[in-house]
Amino acid sequence: MAVATGREYGLFIDGESAEPASGELRDLTEPATGEPLARAAMAGEQDVDRAVDAAQAALSGAWGKTPPNERSRLLHALADAIVANRKELAELEARNVGKAISSVKAELAVAVDHYRFFASAIASIAGRSNPVGGSLLFYSQKEPVGVCGQIVPWNYPFMMSTWKVAPALAAGCAIVLKPDPQTPLTALRLAELAVEVGLPPGVLNVVPGDGPTTGSYLVKHPGVDKVAFTGSTKTGGEIMRLCSEPIKRLTLELGGKSPNLLFADADLADAIPSSVWSIYYSAGQSCEARSRLLVEQSIYDDVVAQFAGHAGSLKVGDPLDPETQVGSLISTSHRDRVHGFVERGREEGAEVVTGGEAGDGKGAFYRPTVLAKVDNAMEVAQEEIFGPVVTVIPFADERDAVRIANESKYGLFATVWTGDPARGHRLARQIKSGMIGINTPYTAFPGIPFGGYKQSGFGRELGLETLELYLETKSVLVSTGAKPYNPFGL
């Protein structure tokens, strides 16, 4: 099914498309061309109220009575629907976000696996029981935490929705999902597919809108029991403040400035192309992008030259071209922000080896950029640029590499390239990061907990641990009728 340009998208509340109370429709453009794409409804406070009411009604009604085996079947059915509609979803995501369709296809495949993982993980939701002693028996049971307000960013609209929606549905929660107002289209289509496969109305509601207004209202809403957010550290801090007074459950997956440590004993034929992929695969617009390349001093010049050669050869262009390796950034304003970092890096003494300029033609393109002669104290090494820019930093030895890797307010991901297995494991213990890759650039897999240290957030996505974040544990004490033990002799 081809994506129709100019279509109007409503909100999705209580199992159907809904008009916003304000009547606001916002024009969406394709970042790669600047051309009109669609018009999407924007939610306000009244719409969030309707969505939360629908979610609560679903929990009180059909969804609250849906047994685990049926929830599992529905998740598998939703995965099947994604597969059946993958061409439409891939084009919609690529055009709405501007990223290369080759990357989007891979994201969709992983999203399907996430739904299947949590469909199977439902079997792990169980309490326990044991006698306390005397006449008392204890057992515990797991219950859904309730209505979940979930906020996802513009860089991975479909995949981030999957990370949030799949475990919440597995746990039996109901959801009000707020995608970014720039990129709501695949989240809205996901909700349509969910209803088509049999998910009861009100279980998955989608309300695109601005963060400071719609997002804040959703987070503060008294009918929302848990909040899950992926986005910037600054916004995550504000959400923490909003959740603090009502003491809401909260999961935050935030920013990163992930280090990529390259030692002289590494297999450079594998490490360098893999390291190029790990920063540029989503045009650098990824929280775990390895944007700090730490290189042992003895091979520094050689690595910079080879890395720049690979970066300069990447095909930048039309996101719908299957040969494209790097698509556009999300907007021209974001492109200008990225370029501002590069220019300030020059002023601090960094050398632009390749890139550092906008791509050819219209659209929000920015060429893959390599900054050499970078000190870890520079702004470009400390702040999240969120674009196709890597900073190459030399280190003297293993201890120096660990020091530089940890001198960051973030701690989401790190990669280590070395021919010494013992070194890889040593560094995995010493680097302060939620995830470590040893001789592999890849990051997110179903069943592997994903999340950060420090200002990269807390809580985990994708793993069995994630289910616990969407469940309450209730303890029950039962008298068996036997005479209880009386230590006081009364």
C-alpha positions as CSV (number, residue, x, y, z in Angstrom):
1,M,0.0,0.0,0.0
2,A,1.5,3.3,-1.1
3,V,1.5,6.2,1.3
4,A,-0.9,8.9,0.1
5,T,0.5,12.4,0.3
6,G,-1.8,14.9,1.8
7,R,-3.9,12.5,4.0
8,E,-5.4,13.9,7.2
9,Y,-4.7,11.9,10.3
10,G,-6.9,12.2,13.4
11,L,-6.1,11.3,17.0
12,F,-6.8,7.7,17.9
13,I,-9.0,7.4,21.0
14,D,-11.2,4.5,22.2
15,G,-10.5,2.4,19.2
16,E,-11.2,4.9,16.4
17,S,-9.9,8.0,14.7
18,A,-11.1,11.1,16.6
19,E,-11.1,14.8,15.9
20,P,-9.2,17.0,18.3
21,A,-11.3,19.2,20.6
22,S,-9.4,22.3,19.3
23,G,-9.7,21.3,15.7
24,E,-6.0,21.8,15.2
25,L,-4.4,20.1,12.2
26,R,-0.7,20.5,11.7
27,D,1.1,20.3,8.3
28,L,3.8,17.7,8.2
29,T,6.7,17.9,5.7
30,E,9.2,15.4,4.5
31,P,12.6,16.4,6.0
32,A,14.5,15.1,3.0
33,T,12.6,17.2,0.5
34,G,10.8,19.9,2.4
35,E,7.6,18.9,0.5
36,P,4.2,18.5,2.2
37,L,3.5,15.0,3.5
38,A,0.3,15.0,5.5
39,R,-1.8,16.8,8.0
40,A,-2.1,15.5,11.6
41,A,-4.4,16.3,14.4
42,M,-2.8,17.7,17.6
43,A,-4.2,16.8,21.0
44,G,-4.9,19.1,23.8
45,E,-6.0,18.7,27.4
46,Q,-9.5,17.6,26.6
47,D,-8.3,15.0,24.2
48,V,-5.9,13.6,26.9
49,D,-8.8,13.4,29.3
50,R,-10.8,11.4,26.7
51,A,-7.9,9.1,26.1
52,V,-7.3,8.5,29.8
53,D,-11.0,7.9,30.4
54,A,-11.0,5.3,27.5
55,A,-7.9,3.6,28.9
56,Q,-9.5,3.4,32.4
57,A,-12.7,2.0,30.9
58,A,-10.8,-0.7,29.0
59,L,-9.1,-1.7,32.3
60,S,-12.4,-1.9,34.0
61,G,-14.0,-3.8,31.2
62,A,-12.9,-6.2,28.5
63,W,-9.2,-5.7,28.7
64,G,-9.1,-6.1,32.4
65,K,-10.7,-9.5,32.0
66,T,-8.4,-10.6,29.1
67,P,-6.4,-13.6,30.3
68,P,-2.6,-13.9,29.7
69,N,-2.9,-16.5,26.9
70,E,-5.2,-14.2,25.0
71,R,-2.9,-11.2,25.5
72,S,-0.1,-13.3,24.1
73,R,-2.2,-14.2,21.1
74,L,-3.0,-10.6,20.5
75,L,0.6,-9.5,20.6
76,H,1.6,-12.2,18.1
77,A,-1.3,-11.1,15.9
78,L,-0.1,-7.5,16.1
79,A,3.4,-8.7,15.1
80,D,1.8,-10.6,12.1
81,A,0.0,-7.4,11.1
82,I,3.2,-5.4,11.1
83,V,4.8,-8.0,8.8
84,A,1.8,-7.9,6.5
85,N,1.9,-4.1,6.3
86,R,5.7,-3.6,6.5
87,K,6.1,-2.0,3.1
88,E,3.5,0.7,4.0
89,L,5.0,1.2,7.4
90,A,8.6,1.5,6.1
91,E,7.7,4.1,3.5
92,L,5.6,6.1,6.0
93,E,8.4,6.1,8.6
94,A,11.1,6.9,6.0
95,R,9.2,9.8,4.6
96,N,8.1,11.2,8.0
97,V,11.5,10.9,9.6
98,G,13.8,11.3,6.7
99,K,16.0,8.3,7.5
100,A,17.2,5.7,5.0
101,I,14.6,3.1,4.3
102,S,17.2,0.3,4.6
103,S,17.5,1.3,8.3
104,V,13.8,1.5,8.7
105,K,13.3,-2.0,7.3
106,A,15.7,-3.3,9.9
107,E,13.9,-1.4,12.7
108,L,10.6,-2.9,11.6
109,A,12.0,-6.4,11.7
110,V,13.4,-5.8,15.2
111,A,10.0,-4.4,16.3
112,V,8.3,-7.6,15.2
113,D,10.7,-9.6,17.3
114,H,10.0,-7.3,20.3
115,Y,6.3,-8.0,20.1
116,R,7.0,-11.8,19.8
117,F,9.4,-11.7,22.7
118,F,6.9,-10.1,25.1
119,A,4.1,-12.3,23.8
120,S,6.2,-15.2,25.0
121,A,7.4,-13.4,28.2
122,I,3.8,-13.2,29.4
123,A,4.4,-16.8,30.7
124,S,7.0,-15.4,33.1
125,I,4.4,-13.2,34.9
126,A,3.8,-15.1,38.1
127,G,3.8,-14.7,41.9
128,R,5.0,-17.1,44.5
129,S,3.7,-18.8,47.6
130,N,5.0,-20.3,50.9
131,P,3.8,-21.0,54.4
132,V,4.8,-18.3,56.9
133,G,4.5,-20.6,59.8
134,G,1.7,-21.7,62.1
135,S,-1.7,-20.9,60.5
136,L,-0.5,-18.4,57.9
137,L,0.1,-19.0,54.2
138,F,1.5,-16.3,51.9
139,Y,1.1,-15.9,48.2
140,S,1.8,-13.0,45.9
141,Q,0.1,-12.0,42.6
142,K,1.1,-9.7,39.8
143,E,-1.3,-7.0,38.6
144,P,-1.0,-4.4,35.8
145,V,0.2,-1.0,37.2
146,G,-2.8,0.7,35.4
147,V,-2.9,3.4,32.8
148,C,0.5,4.2,31.3
149,G,1.4,7.5,29.7
150,Q,4.1,6.8,27.2
151,I,6.1,9.6,25.4
152,V,8.3,8.7,22.4
153,P,10.7,10.8,20.4
154,W,11.0,11.7,16.7
155,N,14.1,9.7,15.8
156,Y,12.6,6.2,16.1
157,P,8.8,6.7,16.2
158,F,7.8,3.2,15.4
159,M,10.5,1.3,17.2
160,M,10.3,3.4,20.3
161,S,6.6,2.9,20.4
162,T,7.2,-0.8,20.2
163,W,9.7,-0.6,23.1
164,K,7.0,1.0,25.3
165,V,3.8,-0.6,24.0
166,A,4.8,-4.3,23.9
167,P,5.7,-4.8,27.6
168,A,2.8,-2.6,28.8
169,L,0.3,-4.8,26.8
170,A,2.0,-8.0,28.0
171,A,1.5,-6.8,31.6
172,G,-2.1,-6.0,30.9
173,C,-1.9,-2.2,31.1
174,A,-3.8,0.3,29.1
175,I,-1.9,3.0,27.2
176,V,-2.0,6.7,26.2
177,L,0.9,7.1,23.8
178,K,2.1,10.6,22.8
179,P,4.4,10.6,19.8
180,D,6.3,13.6,18.8
181,P,4.2,16.1,16.8
182,Q,6.6,16.0,13.9
183,T,6.5,12.2,13.5
184,P,3.1,10.7,14.6
185,L,2.2,8.8,11.5
186,T,3.4,5.2,12.2
187,A,2.2,5.4,15.8
188,L,-1.3,6.2,14.6
189,R,-1.1,3.4,12.1
190,L,0.1,1.0,14.8
191,A,-3.0,1.8,16.8
192,E,-5.2,1.1,13.8
193,L,-3.6,-2.3,13.3
194,A,-4.0,-3.1,17.0
195,V,-7.7,-2.7,16.8
196,E,-7.9,-4.6,13.5
197,V,-6.3,-7.7,15.1
198,G,-8.7,-7.5,18.1
199,L,-7.3,-5.3,20.8
200,P,-10.3,-3.9,22.7
201,P,-11.1,-0.2,22.2
202,G,-9.3,2.1,24.7
203,V,-6.4,-0.2,25.3
204,L,-4.0,1.8,23.0
205,N,-4.8,5.5,22.5
206,V,-2.5,7.8,20.5
207,V,-2.5,11.6,21.1
208,P,0.2,13.5,19.2
209,G,1.0,16.9,20.6
210,D,3.7,19.3,21.9
211,G,5.7,18.2,24.9
212,P,5.4,21.4,27.1
213,T,1.6,21.4,26.8
214,T,0.1,18.0,25.9
215,G,3.0,16.0,27.2
216,S,3.1,17.8,30.5
217,Y,-0.7,17.4,31.0
218,L,-0.4,13.7,30.3
219,V,2.4,13.2,32.8
220,K,0.5,15.1,35.5
221,H,-2.9,13.6,34.8
222,P,-4.3,12.0,37.9
223,G,-5.6,9.0,35.9
224,V,-2.1,8.1,34.7
225,D,-0.4,5.6,37.0
226,K,3.0,5.2,35.3
227,V,5.1,7.4,32.9
228,A,7.7,6.1,30.4
229,F,9.7,8.6,28.4
230,T,12.5,8.4,25.8
231,G,14.1,11.7,24.8
232,S,16.4,14.4,26.0
233,T,18.0,14.5,29.5
234,K,16.7,18.1,30.0
235,T,13.1,17.0,29.3
236,G,13.5,13.9,31.4
237,G,14.5,16.1,34.4
238,E,11.3,18.1,34.0
239,I,9.2,14.9,33.8
240,M,10.8,13.7,37.0
241,R,9.7,16.9,38.7
242,L,6.2,16.6,37.4
243,C,6.0,13.0,38.6
244,S,7.6,13.7,42.1
245,E,4.6,15.2,43.8
246,P,2.1,12.5,42.9
247,I,4.8,9.8,43.3
248,K,4.3,8.2,40.0
249,R,6.2,5.3,38.6
250,L,8.7,6.5,36.0
251,T,11.1,5.1,33.4
252,L,13.5,7.4,31.6
253,E,15.7,6.5,28.6
254,L,17.6,9.7,27.9
255,G,20.7,11.1,26.2
256,G,24.1,9.7,25.5
257,K,27.6,10.5,24.4
258,S,28.7,7.0,24.0
259,P,32.4,6.1,23.7
260,N,33.9,3.7,21.2
261,L,37.3,2.5,22.4
262,L,39.7,1.3,19.7
263,F,42.9,-0.4,20.9
264,A,46.0,-1.0,18.7
265,D,45.5,-4.8,19.0
266,A,42.0,-4.7,17.5
267,D,41.1,-6.1,14.1
268,L,40.9,-2.7,12.3
269,A,39.4,-4.3,9.2
270,D,36.4,-5.0,11.2
271,A,36.5,-2.3,13.9
272,I,36.7,0.7,11.6
273,P,33.7,0.0,9.3
274,S,31.7,-1.1,12.3
275,S,32.6,2.1,14.1
276,V,31.5,4.1,11.1
277,W,28.2,2.3,11.1
278,S,27.8,2.9,14.9
279,I,27.7,6.7,14.5
280,Y,26.1,7.2,11.1
281,Y,23.5,4.5,10.8
282,S,20.6,6.8,11.7
283,A,22.4,10.0,10.6
284,G,23.8,10.2,14.2
285,Q,20.3,10.8,15.5
286,S,20.4,8.0,18.0
287,C,20.8,8.2,21.8
288,E,23.4,5.3,21.8
289,A,25.3,6.5,18.7
290,R,29.0,6.0,19.4
291,S,29.9,9.7,18.9
292,R,33.2,9.7,20.8
293,L,35.8,7.5,19.1
294,L,38.7,6.9,21.5
295,V,41.8,5.7,19.7
296,E,45.1,4.4,21.1
297,Q,47.8,7.0,20.3
298,S,50.0,4.7,18.3
299,I,47.3,4.1,15.6
300,Y,45.5,7.4,15.9
301,D,46.6,9.0,12.6
302,D,45.9,5.8,10.6
303,V,42.5,5.3,12.2
304,V,41.5,8.9,11.5
305,A,42.5,8.6,7.8
306,Q,40.7,5.3,7.3
307,F,37.6,6.3,9.3
308,A,37.3,9.6,7.3
309,G,37.7,7.6,4.1
310,H,34.8,5.3,5.0
311,A,32.7,8.2,6.2
312,G,33.3,10.2,3.0
313,S,32.2,7.3,0.8
314,L,28.8,6.8,2.5
315,K,25.9,7.5,0.2
316,V,23.8,10.4,1.4
317,G,20.5,11.0,-0.3
318,D,16.9,10.0,-1.0
319,P,15.6,8.0,2.0
320,L,13.4,5.9,-0.3
321,D,16.4,4.8,-2.4
322,P,17.5,1.3,-1.1
323,E,21.1,2.2,-1.8
324,T,21.0,5.2,0.5
325,Q,23.1,4.8,3.7
326,V,22.5,8.1,5.4
327,G,19.2,10.0,5.1
328,S,18.4,13.5,6.1
329,L,18.2,15.0,9.6
330,I,14.7,15.6,11.1
331,S,14.6,19.3,10.1
332,T,16.6,22.2,8.7
333,S,16.6,23.8,12.1
334,H,18.2,20.7,13.6
335,R,20.7,20.6,10.8
336,D,21.7,24.1,11.7
337,R,22.0,23.1,15.3
338,V,24.4,20.3,14.4
339,H,26.4,22.6,12.2
340,G,26.7,25.1,15.0
341,F,28.4,22.4,17.2
342,V,30.9,21.7,14.4
343,E,31.7,25.4,14.0
344,R,32.3,25.7,17.7
345,G,34.5,22.7,17.6
346,R,36.6,24.3,15.0
347,E,36.9,27.4,17.2
348,E,38.1,25.1,20.1
349,G,40.8,23.6,17.9
350,A,39.2,20.5,16.4
351,E,40.1,19.7,12.8
352,V,37.3,18.9,10.4
353,V,38.8,16.0,8.4
354,T,35.7,15.3,6.3
355,G,32.2,16.7,6.2
356,G,31.2,19.7,8.2
357,E,28.7,20.9,5.6
358,A,25.2,20.5,4.4
359,G,24.4,18.0,1.6
360,D,23.5,18.8,-1.9
361,G,20.0,19.8,-2.9
362,K,17.0,20.5,-0.8
363,G,16.3,18.9,2.5
364,A,17.8,18.6,5.9
365,F,20.9,16.7,4.9
366,Y,24.3,16.9,6.7
367,R,27.4,15.1,5.4
368,P,29.0,12.5,7.7
369,T,31.6,14.5,9.7
370,V,34.8,13.5,11.4
371,L,36.4,15.9,13.9
372,A,40.0,15.0,14.8
373,K,42.5,16.5,17.4
374,V,39.6,16.6,19.9
375,D,40.2,16.9,23.7
376,N,37.5,15.2,25.8
377,A,36.9,18.5,27.6
378,M,35.7,20.3,24.4
379,E,32.0,21.0,24.0
380,V,31.8,18.7,21.0
381,A,33.0,15.8,23.1
382,Q,30.8,16.5,26.1
383,E,27.4,17.6,24.6
384,E,25.0,15.4,22.6
385,I,25.2,16.7,19.1
386,F,22.6,14.2,17.8
387,G,23.8,14.3,14.3
388,P,26.3,12.6,11.9
389,V,29.4,13.9,13.8
390,V,32.1,11.8,15.4
391,T,34.9,13.2,17.7
392,V,38.2,11.3,17.6
393,I,40.1,11.5,20.9
394,P,43.5,9.9,21.5
395,F,44.4,7.9,24.6
396,A,47.7,6.7,26.0
397,D,46.9,3.4,27.6
398,E,44.0,1.3,29.0
399,R,43.7,3.3,32.2
400,D,43.6,6.6,30.2
401,A,40.9,5.1,27.9
402,V,38.7,4.2,30.9
403,R,39.2,7.7,32.4
404,I,38.1,9.4,29.2
405,A,35.2,7.1,28.6
406,N,33.9,7.8,32.1
407,E,34.4,11.6,32.0
408,S,30.9,12.2,30.8
409,K,27.6,13.0,32.4
410,Y,26.1,10.2,30.3
411,G,26.4,6.4,30.6
412,L,24.2,4.7,28.0
413,F,26.4,2.6,25.8
414,A,30.0,1.8,25.1
415,T,31.9,-0.3,22.6
416,V,35.4,-1.8,23.1
417,W,37.5,-3.1,20.2
418,T,40.4,-5.2,21.3
419,G,42.2,-8.5,20.5
420,D,42.6,-9.2,24.2
421,P,39.5,-10.9,25.6
422,A,40.6,-10.3,29.2
423,R,40.9,-6.5,28.5
424,G,37.3,-6.5,27.0
425,H,35.9,-8.0,30.2
426,R,38.0,-5.7,32.5
427,L,36.7,-2.7,30.7
428,A,33.1,-4.0,30.8
429,R,33.4,-3.8,34.6
430,Q,35.2,-0.4,34.7
431,I,33.2,1.7,32.2
432,K,30.1,3.3,33.8
433,S,27.5,2.5,31.2
434,G,24.3,0.5,31.0
435,M,25.4,-1.5,28.1
436,I,28.8,-2.6,26.8
437,G,29.6,-4.1,23.4
438,I,32.9,-6.0,23.0
439,N,34.0,-6.3,19.4
440,T,30.5,-5.7,18.1
441,P,28.7,-2.4,17.2
442,Y,25.2,-3.7,17.7
443,T,23.0,-2.5,20.6
444,A,19.3,-3.5,21.0
445,F,18.0,-7.0,21.0
446,P,14.7,-8.5,22.4
447,G,15.4,-9.8,25.9
448,I,18.6,-7.8,26.5
449,P,18.0,-5.0,29.0
450,F,18.6,-1.6,27.5
451,G,19.1,1.5,29.6
452,G,21.6,3.9,31.1
453,Y,23.7,5.1,34.0
454,K,24.0,8.7,35.3
455,Q,22.1,11.2,33.2
456,S,21.2,8.6,30.6
457,G,18.3,7.7,32.7
458,F,17.0,4.7,34.8
459,G,14.9,1.7,34.3
460,R,15.4,-0.8,31.5
461,E,13.7,-1.5,28.2
462,L,13.4,-4.7,26.1
463,G,14.2,-7.3,28.8
464,L,12.2,-9.3,31.3
465,E,13.1,-6.6,33.8
466,T,10.9,-4.3,31.8
467,L,7.8,-6.3,32.7
468,E,8.3,-5.6,36.4
469,L,8.1,-1.8,35.7
470,Y,4.5,-2.4,34.4
471,L,3.4,-4.7,37.2
472,E,2.4,-4.3,40.8
473,T,3.2,-7.0,43.3
474,K,0.4,-7.8,45.8
475,S,1.1,-9.9,48.9
476,V,-1.8,-11.9,50.4
477,L,-1.8,-13.5,53.8
478,V,-4.3,-16.3,54.5
479,S,-5.2,-18.0,57.7
480,T,-5.4,-21.8,57.2
481,G,-7.6,-22.2,60.3
482,A,-5.0,-23.9,62.5
483,K,-4.3,-22.5,66.0
484,P,-1.8,-19.7,65.5
485,Y,1.5,-19.6,67.4
486,N,1.1,-17.3,70.5
487,P,4.5,-16.1,71.8
488,F,2.9,-14.1,74.6
489,G,0.8,-16.9,76.0
490,L,-2.4,-14.9,75.7
